[in-house]
């Protein structure tokens, strides 16, 4: 649910501020975030869902009181930084988050070399997400609202696909063969 909210947030917000009062839009997003938060709590979702919704609620509240579009623009940045923190912690503590994700969605048996490669993939994802967040910060201050909205919504999925593709290609072509 929070991924849908993240995808639609930036473009819908920009569209709505052309037709409605800023504070009313922010208040609507606060209510939507609260409803999603209550739903996530009732569904006993993971802590990551609560962190992202918490980021939305805090920054939306600040935006409401200061009537600040720049604060709104930082919501995706802080969301990215939350993901960076999750992957960085996993890399430091060697939890193998990418390995666990792969096991969930990839039902074939992984070779020992593939498992080793995936267990070491968290640092790659932490760095990739950090790079994405740095570009987001630059866009907050230097790009048009439309470019910011596109990058903060659809751009994440394109970037994610490219980074995933690069990891898969690197793993298949070089890393797994080298450790076999």
PASE-127474 format. One record per atom (N, C-alpha, C): residue in one letter; atom name; x, y, z. Coordinates in steps of 0.2 Angstrom, whole numbers. Layout:
! residues N
+------+------+-------+-------+-------+
| resn | name |    xx |    yy |    zz |
+------+------+-------+-------+-------+
|    A |   CA |     X |     Y |     Z |
...
+------+------+-------+-------+-------+
END
This chain:
! residues 180
+------+------+-------+-------+-------+
| resn | name |    xx |    yy |    zz |
+------+------+-------+-------+-------+
|    X |    N |     4 |    -6 |     0 |
|    X |   CA |     0 |     0 |     0 |
|    X |    C |     4 |     6 |     0 |
|    X |    N |    10 |     6 |     4 |
|    X |   CA |    14 |    12 |     4 |
|    X |    C |    18 |    13 |    -2 |
|    X |    N |    19 |     8 |    -6 |
|    X |   CA |    22 |     9 |   -13 |
|    X |    C |    18 |    12 |   -18 |
|    X |    N |    11 |    11 |   -17 |
|    X |   CA |     6 |    14 |   -22 |
|    X |    C |     6 |    22 |   -20 |
|    X |    N |     6 |    23 |   -13 |
|    X |   CA |     6 |    30 |   -11 |
|    X |    C |    12 |    34 |   -13 |
|    X |    N |    18 |    30 |   -13 |
|    X |   CA |    24 |    33 |   -15 |
|    X |    C |    24 |    35 |   -22 |
|    X |    N |    22 |    30 |   -26 |
|    X |   CA |    21 |    31 |   -34 |
|    X |    C |    17 |    37 |   -36 |
|    X |    N |    11 |    38 |   -33 |
|    X |   CA |     6 |    43 |   -35 |
|    X |    C |     7 |    49 |   -31 |
|    X |    N |    11 |    49 |   -26 |
|    X |   CA |    12 |    55 |   -22 |
|    X |    C |    14 |    62 |   -25 |
|    X |    N |    20 |    62 |   -28 |
|    X |   CA |    23 |    68 |   -31 |
|    X |    C |    18 |    70 |   -37 |
|    X |    N |    17 |    66 |   -42 |
|    X |   CA |    13 |    69 |   -48 |
|    X |    C |     6 |    71 |   -46 |
|    X |    N |     3 |    67 |   -41 |
|    X |   CA |    -4 |    69 |   -39 |
|    X |    C |    -4 |    76 |   -35 |
|    X |    N |     1 |    77 |   -31 |
|    X |   CA |     2 |    83 |   -27 |
|    X |    C |     2 |    89 |   -32 |
|    X |    N |     7 |    88 |   -37 |
|    X |   CA |     8 |    94 |   -41 |
|    X |    C |     2 |    95 |   -45 |
|    X |    N |    -2 |    90 |   -47 |
|    X |   CA |    -8 |    91 |   -51 |
|    X |    C |   -13 |    95 |   -47 |
|    X |    N |   -14 |    93 |   -41 |
|    X |   CA |   -19 |    95 |   -36 |
|    X |    C |   -18 |   103 |   -34 |
|    X |    N |   -11 |   105 |   -33 |
|    X |   CA |   -10 |   111 |   -31 |
|    X |    C |   -12 |   117 |   -36 |
|    X |    N |   -13 |   114 |   -42 |
|    X |   CA |   -15 |   119 |   -48 |
|    X |    C |   -23 |   120 |   -47 |
|    X |    N |   -26 |   116 |   -44 |
|    X |   CA |   -33 |   117 |   -43 |
|    X |    C |   -36 |   118 |   -36 |
|    X |    N |   -32 |   116 |   -31 |
|    X |   CA |   -35 |   117 |   -24 |
|    X |    C |   -30 |   121 |   -20 |
|    X |    N |   -32 |   123 |   -14 |
|    X |   CA |   -28 |   126 |    -9 |
|    X |    C |   -23 |   121 |    -6 |
|    X |    N |   -17 |   124 |    -5 |
|    X |   CA |   -11 |   120 |    -3 |
|    X |    C |   -13 |   116 |     4 |
|    X |    N |   -15 |   120 |     8 |
|    X |   CA |   -16 |   117 |    15 |
|    X |    C |   -22 |   111 |    15 |
|    X |    N |   -27 |   112 |    11 |
|    X |   CA |   -32 |   107 |    10 |
|    X |    C |   -29 |   101 |     7 |
|    X |    N |   -25 |   101 |     2 |
|    X |   CA |   -22 |    96 |    -1 |
|    X |    C |   -17 |    92 |     4 |
|    X |    N |   -13 |    96 |     8 |
|    X |   CA |    -9 |    93 |    13 |
|    X |    C |   -13 |    89 |    18 |
|    X |    N |   -18 |    93 |    20 |
|    X |   CA |   -23 |    89 |    25 |
|    X |    C |   -26 |    83 |    23 |
|    X |    N |   -28 |    83 |    16 |
|    X |   CA |   -30 |    77 |    13 |
|    X |    C |   -25 |    71 |    13 |
|    X |    N |   -19 |    73 |    12 |
|    X |   CA |   -14 |    68 |    12 |
|    X |    C |   -12 |    65 |    19 |
|    X |    N |   -13 |    70 |    24 |
|    X |   CA |   -12 |    68 |    31 |
|    X |    C |   -17 |    63 |    33 |
|    X |    N |   -23 |    64 |    31 |
|    X |   CA |   -29 |    60 |    32 |
|    X |    C |   -28 |    53 |    29 |
|    X |    N |   -26 |    53 |    22 |
|    X |   CA |   -25 |    47 |    19 |
|    X |    C |   -19 |    43 |    22 |
|    X |    N |   -14 |    46 |    24 |
|    X |   CA |    -8 |    43 |    27 |
|    X |    C |   -10 |    40 |    34 |
|    X |    N |   -14 |    43 |    38 |
|    X |   CA |   -17 |    41 |    44 |
|    X |    C |   -21 |    35 |    43 |
|    X |    N |   -25 |    35 |    38 |
|    X |   CA |   -30 |    29 |    36 |
|    X |    C |   -25 |    23 |    34 |
|    X |    N |   -20 |    24 |    30 |
|    X |   CA |   -16 |    19 |    28 |
|    X |    C |   -12 |    16 |    34 |
|    X |    N |   -10 |    21 |    38 |
|    X |   CA |    -6 |    19 |    45 |
|    X |    C |   -10 |    14 |    49 |
|    X |    N |   -17 |    16 |    50 |
|    X |   CA |   -21 |    12 |    54 |
|    X |    C |   -22 |     5 |    51 |
|    X |    N |   -23 |     5 |    44 |
|    X |   CA |   -24 |    -1 |    40 |
|    X |    C |   -18 |    -5 |    41 |
|    X |    N |   -12 |    -2 |    41 |
|    X |   CA |    -6 |    -6 |    41 |
|    X |    C |    -5 |    -9 |    48 |
|    X |    N |    -7 |    -5 |    53 |
|    X |   CA |    -7 |    -7 |    60 |
|    X |    C |   -12 |   -13 |    61 |
|    X |    N |   -18 |   -13 |    59 |
|    X |   CA |   -22 |   -18 |    59 |
|    X |    C |   -20 |   -25 |    55 |
|    X |    N |   -17 |   -24 |    50 |
|    X |   CA |   -14 |   -29 |    46 |
|    X |    C |    -7 |   -32 |    49 |
|    X |    N |    -5 |   -29 |    54 |
|    X |   CA |     2 |   -31 |    57 |
|    X |    C |     7 |   -31 |    52 |
|    X |    N |     8 |   -25 |    48 |
|    X |   CA |    13 |   -25 |    43 |
|    X |    C |    20 |   -24 |    46 |
|    X |    N |    25 |   -24 |    42 |
|    X |   CA |    32 |   -24 |    44 |
|    X |    C |    34 |   -17 |    47 |
|    X |    N |    39 |   -16 |    50 |
|    X |   CA |    41 |    -9 |    53 |
|    X |    C |    42 |    -4 |    47 |
|    X |    N |    45 |    -7 |    42 |
|    X |   CA |    47 |    -2 |    36 |
|    X |    C |    40 |     1 |    34 |
|    X |    N |    35 |    -2 |    34 |
|    X |   CA |    29 |     2 |    32 |
|    X |    C |    27 |     7 |    36 |
|    X |    N |    28 |     6 |    43 |
|    X |   CA |    27 |    12 |    47 |
|    X |    C |    32 |    17 |    47 |
|    X |    N |    38 |    16 |    45 |
|    X |   CA |    43 |    21 |    45 |
|    X |    C |    41 |    26 |    39 |
|    X |    N |    40 |    23 |    33 |
|    X |   CA |    38 |    27 |    27 |
|    X |    C |    32 |    31 |    29 |
|    X |    N |    27 |    28 |    32 |
|    X |   CA |    21 |    32 |    33 |
|    X |    C |    22 |    37 |    38 |
|    X |    N |    27 |    36 |    43 |
|    X |   CA |    28 |    41 |    48 |
|    X |    C |    32 |    47 |    45 |
|    X |    N |    36 |    45 |    40 |
|    X |   CA |    40 |    51 |    36 |
|    X |    C |    35 |    55 |    33 |
|    X |    N |    30 |    52 |    30 |
|    X |   CA |    25 |    56 |    26 |
|    X |    C |    21 |    60 |    31 |
|    X |    N |    19 |    57 |    37 |
|    X |   CA |    15 |    61 |    42 |
|    X |    C |    19 |    67 |    45 |
|    X |    N |    25 |    66 |    47 |
|    X |   CA |    29 |    71 |    50 |
|    X |    C |    30 |    77 |    45 |
|    X |    N |    33 |    75 |    39 |
|    X |   CA |    34 |    80 |    34 |
|    X |    C |    28 |    84 |    31 |
|    X |    N |    22 |    80 |    30 |
|    X |   CA |    16 |    83 |    28 |
|    X |    C |    14 |    88 |    34 |
|    X |    N |    15 |    86 |    40 |
|    X |   CA |    13 |    91 |    46 |
|    X |    C |    17 |    97 |    45 |
|    X |    N |    23 |    96 |    44 |
|    X |   CA |    28 |   102 |    44 |
|    X |    C |    25 |   107 |    38 |
|    X |    N |    24 |   103 |    32 |
|    X |   CA |    22 |   107 |    26 |
|    X |    C |    15 |   111 |    28 |
|    X |    N |    11 |   108 |    31 |
|    X |   CA |     4 |   111 |    33 |
|    X |    C |     5 |   117 |    37 |
|    X |    N |    10 |   117 |    42 |
|    X |   CA |    10 |   123 |    46 |
|    X |    C |    15 |   128 |    43 |
|    X |    N |    19 |   127 |    39 |
|    X |   CA |    24 |   131 |    36 |
|    X |    C |    22 |   133 |    28 |
|    X |    N |    17 |   130 |    26 |
|    X |   CA |    15 |   130 |    19 |
|    X |    C |    21 |   130 |    14 |
|    X |    N |    24 |   124 |    15 |
|    X |   CA |    31 |   124 |    11 |
|    X |    C |    31 |   118 |     6 |
|    X |    N |    31 |   120 |     0 |
|    X |   CA |    32 |   115 |    -5 |
|    X |    C |    38 |   111 |    -5 |
|    X |    N |    44 |   115 |    -3 |
|    X |   CA |    50 |   112 |    -2 |
|    X |    C |    50 |   106 |     3 |
|    X |    N |    46 |   107 |     8 |
|    X |   CA |    46 |   101 |    13 |
|    X |    C |    42 |    95 |    10 |
|    X |    N |    37 |    97 |     6 |
|    X |   CA |    34 |    91 |     2 |
|    X |    C |    39 |    88 |    -3 |
|    X |    N |    43 |    92 |    -6 |
|    X |   CA |    48 |    89 |   -10 |
|    X |    C |    53 |    84 |    -7 |
|    X |    N |    54 |    85 |     0 |
|    X |   CA |    59 |    81 |     3 |
|    X |    C |    56 |    75 |     6 |
|    X |    N |    49 |    74 |     5 |
|    X |   CA |    46 |    67 |     7 |
|    X |    C |    49 |    61 |     3 |
|    X |    N |    50 |    61 |    -3 |
|    X |   CA |    53 |    56 |    -7 |
|    X |    C |    61 |    55 |    -5 |
|    X |    N |    64 |    61 |    -3 |
|    X |   CA |    71 |    60 |    -1 |
|    X |    C |    72 |    56 |     5 |
|    X |    N |    67 |    58 |    10 |
|    X |   CA |    68 |    55 |    17 |
|    X |    C |    65 |    47 |    16 |
|    X |    N |    61 |    46 |    12 |
|    X |   CA |    59 |    39 |    10 |
|    X |    C |    65 |    35 |     8 |
|    X |    N |    68 |    38 |     3 |
|    X |   CA |    74 |    35 |     0 |
|    X |    C |    79 |    34 |     6 |
|    X |    N |    80 |    39 |    10 |
|    X |   CA |    85 |    38 |    15 |
|    X |    C |    83 |    33 |    20 |
|    X |    N |    77 |    32 |    21 |
|    X |   CA |    75 |    26 |    26 |
|    X |    C |    77 |    19 |    23 |
|    X |    N |    76 |    19 |    16 |
|    X |   CA |    78 |    13 |    13 |
|    X |    C |    85 |    12 |    13 |
|    X |    N |    89 |    17 |    12 |
|    X |   CA |    96 |    17 |    12 |
|    X |    C |    98 |    14 |    19 |
|    X |    N |    95 |    17 |    24 |
|    X |   CA |    97 |    15 |    31 |
|    X |    C |    95 |     7 |    32 |
|    X |    N |    90 |     5 |    30 |
|    X |   CA |    88 |    -2 |    30 |
|    X |    C |    94 |    -6 |    27 |
|    X |    N |    96 |    -5 |    21 |
|    X |   CA |   101 |    -8 |    17 |
|    X |    C |   108 |    -8 |    20 |
|    X |    N |   109 |    -2 |    22 |
|    X |   CA |   116 |    -1 |    25 |
|    X |    C |   116 |    -5 |    32 |
|    X |    N |   111 |    -5 |    36 |
|    X |   CA |   111 |    -9 |    42 |
|    X |    C |   112 |   -16 |    40 |
|    X |    N |   108 |   -18 |    35 |
|    X |   CA |   109 |   -25 |    33 |
|    X |    C |   116 |   -27 |    31 |
|    X |    N |   119 |   -22 |    27 |
|    X |   CA |   126 |   -24 |    25 |
|    X |    C |   131 |   -24 |    31 |
|    X |    N |   130 |   -19 |    35 |
|    X |   CA |   135 |   -19 |    41 |
|    X |    C |   134 |   -25 |    45 |
|    X |    N |   128 |   -27 |    47 |
|    X |   CA |   126 |   -33 |    51 |
|    X |    C |   126 |   -40 |    47 |
|    X |    N |   127 |   -39 |    41 |
|    X |   CA |   128 |   -45 |    36 |
|    X |    C |   121 |   -49 |    37 |
|    X |    N |   116 |   -46 |    36 |
|    X |   CA |   109 |   -50 |    37 |
|    X |    C |   107 |   -53 |    30 |
|    X |    N |   110 |   -51 |    25 |
|    X |   CA |   108 |   -53 |    18 |
|    X |    C |   101 |   -52 |    16 |
|    X |    N |    99 |   -46 |    16 |
|    X |   CA |    92 |   -44 |    15 |
|    X |    C |    90 |   -45 |     7 |
|    X |    N |    95 |   -44 |     3 |
|    X |   CA |    94 |   -45 |    -4 |
|    X |    C |    93 |   -53 |    -5 |
|    X |    N |    97 |   -57 |    -2 |
|    X |   CA |    97 |   -64 |    -2 |
|    X |    C |    90 |   -66 |     0 |
|    X |    N |    88 |   -64 |     6 |
|    X |   CA |    81 |   -66 |     8 |
|    X |    C |    75 |   -64 |     3 |
|    X |    N |    76 |   -58 |     0 |
|    X |   CA |    71 |   -56 |    -5 |
|    X |    C |    71 |   -61 |   -11 |
|    X |    N |    77 |   -62 |   -13 |
|    X |   CA |    78 |   -67 |   -19 |
|    X |    C |    75 |   -74 |   -17 |
|    X |    N |    76 |   -76 |   -11 |
|    X |   CA |    73 |   -83 |    -9 |
|    X |    C |    65 |   -82 |    -9 |
|    X |    N |    62 |   -77 |    -7 |
|    X |   CA |    55 |   -76 |    -7 |
|    X |    C |    52 |   -76 |   -14 |
|    X |    N |    55 |   -73 |   -19 |
|    X |   CA |    52 |   -72 |   -25 |
|    X |    C |    55 |   -77 |   -31 |
|    X |    N |    61 |   -80 |   -30 |
|    X |   CA |    64 |   -84 |   -34 |
|    X |    C |    64 |   -91 |   -32 |
|    X |    N |    60 |   -95 |   -34 |
|    X |   CA |    58 |  -102 |   -31 |
|    X |    C |    63 |  -107 |   -33 |
|    X |    N |    68 |  -106 |   -38 |
|    X |   CA |    73 |  -111 |   -40 |
|    X |    C |    78 |  -111 |   -34 |
|    X |    N |    81 |  -117 |   -34 |
|    X |   CA |    87 |  -118 |   -29 |
|    X |    C |    93 |  -114 |   -31 |
|    X |    N |    96 |  -110 |   -27 |
|    X |   CA |   102 |  -106 |   -28 |
|    X |    C |   108 |  -110 |   -27 |
|    X |    N |   113 |  -109 |   -32 |
|    X |   CA |   119 |  -112 |   -31 |
|    X |    C |   123 |  -109 |   -25 |
|    X |    N |   128 |  -112 |   -23 |
|    X |   CA |   132 |  -109 |   -17 |
|    X |    C |   135 |  -102 |   -19 |
|    X |    N |   137 |  -102 |   -26 |
|    X |   CA |   140 |   -95 |   -28 |
|    X |    C |   135 |   -90 |   -29 |
|    X |    N |   129 |   -92 |   -31 |
|    X |   CA |   124 |   -87 |   -31 |
|    X |    C |   122 |   -84 |   -24 |
|    X |    N |   121 |   -89 |   -20 |
|    X |   CA |   120 |   -87 |   -13 |
|    X |    C |   125 |   -82 |   -10 |
|    X |    N |   131 |   -84 |   -11 |
|    X |   CA |   137 |   -79 |    -8 |
|    X |    C |   136 |   -72 |   -12 |
|    X |    N |   135 |   -72 |   -18 |
|    X |   CA |   134 |   -66 |   -22 |
|    X |    C |   128 |   -62 |   -19 |
|    X |    N |   123 |   -65 |   -18 |
|    X |   CA |   117 |   -61 |   -16 |
|    X |    C |   117 |   -59 |    -8 |
|    X |    N |   121 |   -63 |    -4 |
|    X |   CA |   122 |   -61 |     3 |
|    X |    C |   126 |   -55 |     3 |
|    X |    N |   130 |   -54 |    -2 |
|    X |   CA |   134 |   -48 |    -1 |
|    X |    C |   131 |   -42 |    -5 |
|    X |    N |   125 |   -43 |    -7 |
|    X |   CA |   122 |   -37 |   -12 |
|    X |    C |   119 |   -31 |    -8 |
|    X |    N |   119 |   -32 |    -1 |
|    X |   CA |   116 |   -26 |     2 |
|    X |    C |   120 |   -20 |     2 |
|    X |    N |   126 |   -20 |     2 |
|    X |   CA |   130 |   -14 |     1 |
|    X |    C |   129 |   -11 |    -6 |
|    X |    N |   129 |   -15 |   -11 |
|    X |   CA |   127 |   -12 |   -18 |
|    X |    C |   121 |    -8 |   -18 |
|    X |    N |   116 |   -11 |   -14 |
|    X |   CA |   109 |    -8 |   -14 |
|    X |    C |   109 |    -2 |   -10 |
|    X |    N |   113 |    -2 |    -4 |
|    X |   CA |   113 |     4 |     0 |
|    X |    C |   116 |    10 |    -4 |
|    X |    N |   122 |     8 |    -7 |
|    X |   CA |   125 |    14 |   -11 |
|    X |    C |   121 |    16 |   -17 |
|    X |    N |   117 |    12 |   -20 |
|    X |   CA |   113 |    14 |   -26 |
|    X |    C |   107 |    18 |   -24 |
|    X |    N |   104 |    16 |   -18 |
|    X |   CA |    99 |    20 |   -15 |
|    X |    C |   102 |    27 |   -13 |
|    X |    N |   108 |    27 |   -10 |
|    X |   CA |   111 |    34 |    -8 |
|    X |    C |   112 |    38 |   -14 |
|    X |    N |   114 |    35 |   -19 |
|    X |   CA |   115 |    39 |   -25 |
|    X |    C |   109 |    42 |   -28 |
|    X |    N |   103 |    38 |   -28 |
|    X |   CA |    97 |    40 |   -30 |
|    X |    C |    94 |    46 |   -26 |
|    X |    N |    95 |    46 |   -19 |
|    X |   CA |    93 |    51 |   -15 |
|    X |    C |    97 |    57 |   -16 |
|    X |    N |   104 |    57 |   -17 |
|    X |   CA |   108 |    63 |   -19 |
|    X |    C |   105 |    66 |   -25 |
|    X |    N |   103 |    63 |   -30 |
|    X |   CA |   100 |    66 |   -36 |
|    X |    C |    94 |    69 |   -34 |
|    X |    N |    90 |    66 |   -30 |
|    X |   CA |    83 |    68 |   -28 |
|    X |    C |    84 |    75 |   -24 |
|    X |    N |    89 |    76 |   -20 |
|    X |   CA |    91 |    82 |   -17 |
|    X |    C |    93 |    87 |   -22 |
|    X |    N |    97 |    86 |   -26 |
|    X |   CA |    99 |    90 |   -32 |
|    X |    C |    92 |    93 |   -35 |
|    X |    N |    88 |    88 |   -37 |
|    X |   CA |    82 |    90 |   -41 |
|    X |    C |    77 |    94 |   -36 |
|    X |    N |    77 |    93 |   -30 |
|    X |   CA |    73 |    98 |   -26 |
|    X |    C |    75 |   105 |   -26 |
|    X |    N |    81 |   106 |   -27 |
|    X |   CA |    83 |   113 |   -27 |
|    X |    C |    84 |   116 |   -34 |
|    X |    N |    85 |   112 |   -39 |
|    X |   CA |    87 |   114 |   -46 |
|    X |    C |    83 |   112 |   -52 |
|    X |    N |    78 |   108 |   -51 |
|    X |   CA |    74 |   106 |   -56 |
|    X |    C |    67 |   109 |   -56 |
|    X |    N |    63 |   108 |   -61 |
|    X |   CA |    56 |   111 |   -61 |
|    X |    C |    52 |   106 |   -57 |
|    X |    N |    46 |   108 |   -55 |
|    X |   CA |    42 |   104 |   -51 |
|    X |    C |    40 |    97 |   -55 |
|    X |    N |    39 |    98 |   -62 |
|    X |   CA |    37 |    92 |   -66 |
|    X |    C |    43 |    87 |   -66 |
|    X |    N |    49 |    89 |   -67 |
|    X |   CA |    55 |    85 |   -67 |
|    X |    C |    55 |    81 |   -60 |
|    X |    N |    55 |    85 |   -55 |
|    X |   CA |    55 |    82 |   -48 |
|    X |    C |    50 |    77 |   -47 |
|    X |    N |    43 |    78 |   -49 |
|    X |   CA |    38 |    74 |   -48 |
|    X |    C |    39 |    67 |   -53 |
|    X |    N |    41 |    68 |   -59 |
|    X |   CA |    43 |    62 |   -63 |
|    X |    C |    48 |    58 |   -60 |
|    X |    N |    54 |    61 |   -58 |
|    X |   CA |    59 |    57 |   -55 |
|    X |    C |    57 |    54 |   -48 |
|    X |    N |    53 |    58 |   -44 |
|    X |   CA |    52 |    55 |   -38 |
|    X |    C |    46 |    50 |   -38 |
|    X |    N |    43 |    49 |   -43 |
|    X |   CA |    38 |    44 |   -44 |
|    X |    C |    40 |    38 |   -49 |
|    X |    N |    39 |    39 |   -55 |
|    X |   CA |    41 |    34 |   -60 |
|    X |    C |    49 |    33 |   -61 |
|    X |    N |    52 |    38 |   -59 |
|    X |   CA |    60 |    38 |   -60 |
|    X |    C |    63 |    33 |   -55 |
|    X |    N |    59 |    32 |   -49 |
|    X |   CA |    62 |    27 |   -45 |
|    X |    C |    61 |    20 |   -48 |
|    X |    N |    56 |    18 |   -51 |
|    X |   CA |    55 |    12 |   -54 |
|    X |    C |    59 |    10 |   -60 |
|    X |    N |    60 |    15 |   -64 |
|    X |   CA |    65 |    15 |   -69 |
|    X |    C |    72 |    14 |   -66 |
|    X |    N |    74 |    18 |   -61 |
|    X |   CA |    81 |    17 |   -58 |
|    X |    C |    81 |    10 |   -55 |
|    X |    N |    76 |     8 |   -51 |
|    X |   CA |    76 |     1 |   -48 |
|    X |    C |    77 |    -4 |   -53 |
|    X |    N |    74 |    -4 |   -59 |
|    X |   CA |    74 |    -9 |   -64 |
|    X |    C |    81 |    -9 |   -67 |
|    X |    N |    84 |    -3 |   -68 |
|    X |   CA |    91 |    -3 |   -71 |
|    X |    C |    96 |    -5 |   -66 |
|    X |    N |    96 |    -4 |   -60 |
|    X |   CA |   100 |    -6 |   -54 |
|    X |    C |   100 |   -14 |   -54 |
|    X |    N |    94 |   -16 |   -53 |
|    X |   CA |    92 |   -23 |   -53 |
|    X |    C |    95 |   -27 |   -59 |
|    X |    N |    94 |   -24 |   -65 |
|    X |   CA |    97 |   -27 |   -71 |
|    X |    C |   104 |   -27 |   -71 |
|    X |    N |   108 |   -22 |   -69 |
|    X |   CA |   115 |   -22 |   -68 |
|    X |    C |   117 |   -27 |   -63 |
|    X |    N |   114 |   -28 |   -58 |
|    X |   CA |   116 |   -33 |   -53 |
|    X |    C |   115 |   -40 |   -56 |
|    X |    N |   110 |   -41 |   -59 |
|    X |   CA |   109 |   -48 |   -62 |
|    X |    C |   114 |   -49 |   -67 |
|    X |    N |   115 |   -44 |   -72 |
|    X |   CA |   120 |   -45 |   -77 |
|    X |    C |   127 |   -46 |   -74 |
|    X |    N |   129 |   -42 |   -69 |
|    X |   CA |   136 |   -42 |   -66 |
|    X |    C |   136 |   -49 |   -63 |
|    X |    N |   131 |   -51 |   -59 |
|    X |   CA |   131 |   -58 |   -56 |
|    X |    C |   132 |   -64 |   -60 |
|    X |    N |   128 |   -64 |   -66 |
|    X |   CA |   129 |   -69 |   -70 |
|    X |    C |   135 |   -69 |   -75 |
|    X |    N |   137 |   -63 |   -77 |
|    X |   CA |   143 |   -63 |   -81 |
|    X |    C |   150 |   -64 |   -78 |
|    X |    N |   150 |   -61 |   -72 |
|    X |   CA |   157 |   -60 |   -69 |
|    X |    C |   157 |   -63 |   -62 |
|    X |    N |   153 |   -61 |   -57 |
|    X |   CA |   154 |   -63 |   -50 |
|    X |    C |   153 |   -70 |   -48 |
|    X |    N |   147 |   -73 |   -51 |
|    X |   CA |   146 |   -80 |   -49 |
|    X |    C |   151 |   -85 |   -53 |
|    X |    N |   153 |   -83 |   -59 |
|    X |   CA |   158 |   -87 |   -62 |
|    X |    C |   165 |   -87 |   -59 |
|    X |    N |   166 |   -81 |   -56 |
|    X |   CA |   173 |   -80 |   -52 |
|    X |    C |   173 |   -84 |   -46 |
|    X |    N |   167 |   -85 |   -42 |
|    X |   CA |   168 |   -88 |   -36 |
|    X |    C |   166 |   -95 |   -37 |
|    X |    N |   165 |   -98 |   -43 |
|    X |   CA |   163 |  -105 |   -44 |
|    X |    C |   170 |  -109 |   -44 |
+------+------+-------+-------+-------+
END
